[in-house]
Structures are given as structure tokens and as C-alpha cells.
Amino acid sequence: MFNCDVATLDLTPLPLLSSDIATNASLLPDTAATEKSLLGIPDWLAQINEDISRSLERGVNIRQLVAARACAIDSLLIALFKWFELDQTDLALFATGGYGRGELSLYSDVDILLLSPEEVDTNTSGKIDRLVALLWDIGLEPALSVRSVSDALEAALDHTIASAQLEARLLIGNEALQDVPIQIVNKQWTPRAFFDAKIAEAKARYLQHNATEYNLEPNIKTAPGGLRDIHIIGWVTKRYFRVGKLYDLVQQNFLTEKEFDELSFAEGYLWQIRHYLHVLTGRNENKLLFDYQREIAQLMGYETQPDDQPNAAVERFMRDYYRCAMQISTLSEMLTNHYYETIIEPQLPDDERPKKQPINAHFNQVGEQIAMAHHRVFAQHPDAILEMFLLMGQYGIKNVRTHTLRALKIAARGIDQVYRDNPTHQALFLANLKEQNYLFHRLRTMNRCGVLGSYIPAFAQVTGLMQYDLFHRYTVDAHTLFLIRILHRFTDPRFYEDFPLVSSIFQRIERKEILVLAAMFHDIAKGRGGNHSELGQTESIDFCLAHGMSLADANLVGWLTRYHLLMSMTAQKKDISDPEVVTIFANLVGNVTHLNHLYVLTVADMNATNPQLWNSWRATLMKQLYSQTRRILRADIDAPTNRQDMISATRRQALTMLDNVNNQHMNRDEVLRLWDDLGDEYFLREIAEDILWHTEAILNHPPIGLASNADSPPLIVLREHRELALDAVQVFVYTQDQTNLFAVTMAVFDQMNLDVLDARIITATRDFALDSYVLLDPSGTLLVDEDSQQELKQRLINAFKDPTVLKLTNKRIPRQLRHFEVTTVINFEFNEASDQHIMSLETLDQPGLLARVGQVFLQERIEVHAARITTLGERAEDMFYISDQNDEPLSADRLEALKSALILSLSVQKDTQVI
């Protein structure tokens, strides 16, 4: 039971409540000023918080401090209970929930229950109302329930209320009711029903947080690995063992001393984070937002070292948080399962109990779980550690009995270099990677029990390691295991429609363990400084050779590790419509075997990095680069090897599609004449499907389609875009060319709050612009609302007529983005084939970014011929093909002036428009 022993802490005592200062009459509603100043209680509460914060700075254990605040609130509520003469009634005052456990952070909810044997009479009800009013006036904000015993019986049918009542602690009042709250729960809930309800609640809670401990802005109370995962252990066990504290479960032999120590340390770490969250926000805040992560890291002693990267301190802090969260969630899952297996399961009817089937001399299958045959299996047969996971794959077993998990965690500590050098153990580890069944689940269990980090020590170093950005959604270890899970999805028919080409390629690869090993090592050297791909290449080759793999296989794993970013960077940051770019990429890849493995690894890696960033557009880029490269590597005589070949190939493909569709409304001769007018650049950058769409739209718009009339109205058409994102809209603009077209168009999109995902700006040979944009509409109405479509078209037409009146909208930088420092980097590269400069821009993603860039282009008299828009978390990485307004290359002075203007414009945007 909670013991209010805080004599060693120097806390300000509660002011004496005396009838000499005020009378009950002074507490009536019309004397609110007297109530609020009642012996300075609000000031006392503030002073208590300051006392606790100072004690933490002096090194007092946070566990003592959360108990100290509970004790302070105890003294206040007991005094007020007497003050309002409620001690003269048959009421009992209970602390419930976290307060009942004696755990209060600075602004935690104060859950209290006033329990009465019968219904409360009018006089007592009035006193309670005044008590509640006063508690609110002094800033306590109580979560107070007033119930008779019969009301409490009915309320306890809600398992959340039942959980709170399990923690009920009598503060003052009717001692005959002391055990009633727990008795009520025991009456209303059987052990199994209550267990099932709490486990269902936990599963639902996990789903609300993406079922991962590794959210970028975790809720330290309710997310997986949060404080709730510790609470649930107590809820499902305390009522059965009739204990009040978690440590009492050690004495009941339910919890080991080491498990208690691990939980206690992790809980204290989360309490300390929670304390600082409350200090910084002045409220009951449990979300560890980017807004607070840096400052809390500093408050908790994480300091930047001389050789550190800018985010090193906060990344170390979050790494330790994630490790604590994983430890808590692992223990919570194990201990709740242990409760079920030891308490619930033996009471089940025979037909519901899991049946035991021997697997071999070391292991049995118990229901859908694996279990060691006797308690000394791992001690007597160390190879059984890895053998167990192989059997799980071979027998289709996903879960492990808890007594086996406990023994496994102990055994994992004995994995040393001698163990790793044992050929039997090496063969078992490789056999595990070859066995694809439940591979993700087996590796996940290996990781959580310490086996994986002990067998591959470098993996232990990246466990919990995060990158402080919005792009990398998971820690390195979670990302690695998720990547392996996605590789397995390429064999699952349920995901074939999502990954048709890559699935067919992966299924034809015989040595799938090659890709699994590359996945395990591709990020293993992160966080050490230097090039993690090169370091990982060396380690992966050494590992493979040490495990008896051939030099060819080891080199393939090493090559994939070294170049795992090559394909995604080429597809997203380079112009893959340029045959020279594809040829350079093909030369680096070398052969089709490398290409097939790299393509599969890259697609899985991109999905496992941040699923929200994978879309049909990136899938199309990857597929296009793969297909073009494969034709070159296979020495396909029809493969385009230069710009003219690619242009001719695109025209042939479009003509073939034209002949295969109902094209009665399009005359073939008119189509060919139009295509001759559109110019080579158009066929270099557009795909055949879009070419047919544009052609039909142009020919059905006679004033612009059949004549070069400067007075012709612009053609603007919209359609759903299938390649870029589910809700994307493609906008095609065909109009008389003008020098400020890109800037004007971007400003209109900005005004209508449309995000640009891709842009292709092309000038036809007859001085007409063919501009194609792919947009995201946050409101989701552009595709279905004809009025919105008409508004967009009319705004563009008006803007083309009078671009001088366009103004950029003033938008705030979203909360998450303002916490990141992204240096604006601008580089220029001259492209001889197009006689244009390629400008690459890396900067903080921000509302209206392209509109602002367009305004600078307009000021500096820059013509934009093509654009590639890429957003990677908080970072925008865009590419523009540019020239002067006469289509001539830009001089060095013009380029420098453009660079300066852009940096100035983007820095002003960041500094002045934040929330």
C-alpha cells in the first residue's frame, strides 16, 4: 500500500485551516474572493511544484517526488474534507487511479471518489458542491465522482472505472467502506472477463498510435511502451494477488527482481520526461512534441559534444526514450501473457486449453506457441537459442510461451564472440534468414529479447537510434525489421496489386537471404559519423565471409549495402528522361542481377522509411528507371541510347496506343501534324498516356488546337492523376507562351491552397507552352466540385492576362516544420543536351515555397523549362531546368544573383511566418 513518507523532502507545509480565518459562511458563492484566497492555497500549490522541481534538480529520485505531490494533495483534501464538515457524514473520500497509486506529476489528473452507503442527502450534497467549487477555484481541477455503493456497483461495469477503483485508497471518512471499491470490482468482473477487457483496450490503444513505440512525437502515457503499459500489469494482477504495489508481485514470484528493476527504471525515466513536459507547458501534457524535445533533452542532461552533429543531443535523448519504451512494451506483453498462462489458462475447460505437441527433444508446441521442453534447454544446449527461431519458421509458430521468453532473455546475455564464431551457430543464423515464414516476427522477437543485438553487436548500437527529422519515420532497428517485413509482402498475393512488378521480380530471386542480409546491414553504421553506406559495406562483407558465404554472395550483399540509395536518388533527383542519366546509372549497376536486387531493396526501403511518402508517382519513377536500365543492360537493340532514340520510341508508343483505342474523333494526320509542332522536348519528358490525353484535349479545342492565334483562350483541363497519389489532380495548361508563366501559375495554386507534386514546363516549336502539373488538394474537392474546377481555370486565365496584380498569400509554417533547421543549398549544373542550367534547390519545406521561388524567377527574368518537385519530410529537394528569357544559358553573374535572391527570399519566409 502507498506510504506517505516524505520526511526527507523539504516541502512547504500546508497552511493551517482555522475557523479563526474564515467561517463556513465565508465559503458561500457570493464570497468567491475569500474562497480563492483561503489561506493562500493556490500559492501553496505553486510553491509545492517549485519545491518538487528544485528537489529534482538536486538529484532527488523522481519516484519520491511523484509520491511527495500525492502526499501534499492528500493533506489538502483531508483538511478540506474536515473544513466542510464532511467528516461528520458517512462519506468516505478515496484517491483513485494514478492518484490512488500515489503517483502525481505536477499537473496530473486528481481522481477522487466520494463514496456513500446510501444516496447523499441535500445538506451533504450542498457541502460537496462547495468543496468541488473551491477545488476548481484553487486550480486543482479534480476528476471527482460522487456515488452511493449501488451507483458504484453499476459504474464498475465499465472496465475503465473498475480499473480506477482497483487503485482506490481511503484518505479519510467512513472506514467501513475502505475495501468496498475493490470488493465491487471483484463482484462485477471475473478474472478472465477483466483480463480480456483490458487486453482489448490495450490493442485499441496501440492502434491509435500506429501500433509502434517509435512515433516521432510519442504520447508517453498512452502510446505503446508508455506508462499505461505498466499500469495494465498492475490492473490484471493486483486484484488476483491482492497486493497494492508492483513490487509485491516479486514476493508473489510473479515478477522477478530484474524485471521489476527494469520496469522501475523505465517508469522513472518516463516520469522525469513527464515532469518537464508539465513544467514547460503548465498543464497535464503527455505528448512529447518536437516543440519540447530539444529543451527536455537539455534539462535531462543531454549535452552536445564538440564533434557532434547539430541534432546529436536530442537524438541521444530520443534513443534512450525509445529503448525504455521498447523495454516497457516487451515486459508488459510478456507479463500479461504470463498472467494468462499461469492464472487464466489453468481454469479454462479442457477443450479450451492449448494442447502440447512435441517438436523435438528441446521444444514443444503448445497451442500456437513454442515452449522449451525443460527449464535448462538453453543452458545445456546454447545452439537451441537460434534453433528455436528456425523451428518457429518451419512450423509456422509466431509466439513464444512466457517462461521460455524469460529463459531466452537470460540466455541471450551469454552470446559472445565464441558463440558467434561457432560454425553450428553461424549455420543456424543463416538458416533463419533463409526461412521466410514469419521472418519479421521471429527477428522482432530476437530483437526484443536481446538475441539479435548480442549476435550482431552493431545492431544493438542502432537499436532505438532515430534521426531528428520528419522523413525517417522509425528508429533504425524498427525501420530495418519493417523493411524485411515488406520484402515478405512481395510474396503475398494480398499486396500484389500494390507492387506488381517488384513482386514478380522478388519471387524469381532464389537467394532471398541475400536481400535480407543487405536489409539488415544497409543502415547498420548510422550514428557513427562518416559514410554509413561505405562502413556498412565493409561490415556486411566481413559478416558474410565469416559465415561461410561465397565471395560472390558477400560482394553482392556489400554492393547492395553500399549503393542502397543509388536508385531512389537517381529516380527522384535526376532527369531520367535523359538517356545519358540512365546510361550512367546502368554503368554503375553493371548487370541485371544487381539491378533486380537493387530495385527490390529500394522499393522496400522507401516504403519502410516513411509509408506516407510512397505513392504512385515514385513507383512510376522507379519502374521507368528499372525498365530503361534493364533494356540497356540486356543490350536490347531497340533500347533508346540517345535523346533522339528516346523521342522516337515515345512517339511510336503513343501511336500504338492511339491505334488501339477508339480514336474516331481524332484524325491521324492531324495528330501527326500537331505532334510535329509540339517539339522534341515534349516527347522527351511526357509519357505516352499523357500525350494521348493532351492531344485529344488540344484537337477538341479548335481556336488553340488548329491555329497559332495569340488571342486564343488558354486550354486548361483537369483529370484524376493515377500515378502520383490517390487524391492527386493533373492540370494541363496549353497557352501562348509568356515569360512569367511558371511564376503566375504557382501563385494561383498557392492562393487556392494546392500543393504541387510535379511540374513539367515545355515550350512547343510554335511558341505555345505545354505545362503539366500534378496537384494535391487538401480539401479533396477539386476533382468532384465543378465550381472549384471552374474557379481554378478562371483564376489562371485572369492571371495570364494580368500577372502584375498577383500577390502571395501569407501562410504560417506548420508547427512541426519550425523545429527543424534546413540550410538552403542551391547548385547549378549546365546540361549540354538541353543548353540549359539545372538548378537544384534544397531547403525547408514551407507553405507557398514554389510560389516564392516563382516570384524570384520573375524578378530575375528566368525562364523555367522543366521542374521536378520532391518533398522528403521537412526537406524540399526540387530541380529546375532554367535559362534566360531568350532561351540562352545564364551567365555566372546571373546565376550568382539568382542564388542570392532565392536564399534571401526563403530565409525571410522562414523567419517571419511561423506560428
Protein Blocks (a to p, Z undefined) as FASTA:
>chain_A
ZZddfklpccdddddddfklpcfklmpmklmmmmmmggolmmmmmmmmmmmmmmmmnopa
fklmmmmmmmmmmmmmmmmmmmnopmmmcbdcddehjllnopacfklccddddddfbdcd
fklmmmmmmmmmmmmmnonopadddddfklmmmmmmpmklmmmmmmpccfbdjfklmmmm
mmmmmmmpcfklmmmmmmmmmmmmmmmnoopakbfbdcfklmghiaklmmmmmmmmmmmn
opabfklmmmnomacfklmmmmmmmmmmmmmmmmmmmmmnopacfbdcfklmmmmmmmno
pacdfkbcfklmmmmmmmmmmmmmmmmmmmmmmmmmmmmmmmmmmmpcfklpccdddfbl
mbccehjaccdfbfklmmmmmmlmmmmmmmmmmnopabdcfklmmmmmmmmmmpcfklmm
pmklmmmmmmmmmmmghklmmmmmmmmnommmmmmmmlmmmgoiacddfklmbdfklmmm
mmmmmmmmmmpmklmmmmmmlmmmmmmpmblmlmmmmmmmmmmmgongpjfklmmmmmmm
mmmmmnopafklmmmmmmmmmmmmmmmmmmmmmcfkbmklmmmmmmmnopamlmmmmmmm
mmmmmmmmommlpcfklmmmmmmmmmmmmmmmnopakbcfbfklmmmmmmmmmmmmmmmp
ccklpcfklmmmmmmmnojmlmmmpcfklmmmmmmmmmmmmklmmoccfkbccddddddd
fklomkbccddddddddfklmmmmmmmmmmnopacfbdcddddfkopacdddddddfkop
mmmmmklmmmmmmmmmmmmmmmmlpccddddddfklmmpccdddddddddfklopacddd
dddddehklmmmmmmmmmnopacfbdcdddehjaccdddddddfkopacdfklmmmmmmm
mmmmmmmmmmmmcZZ
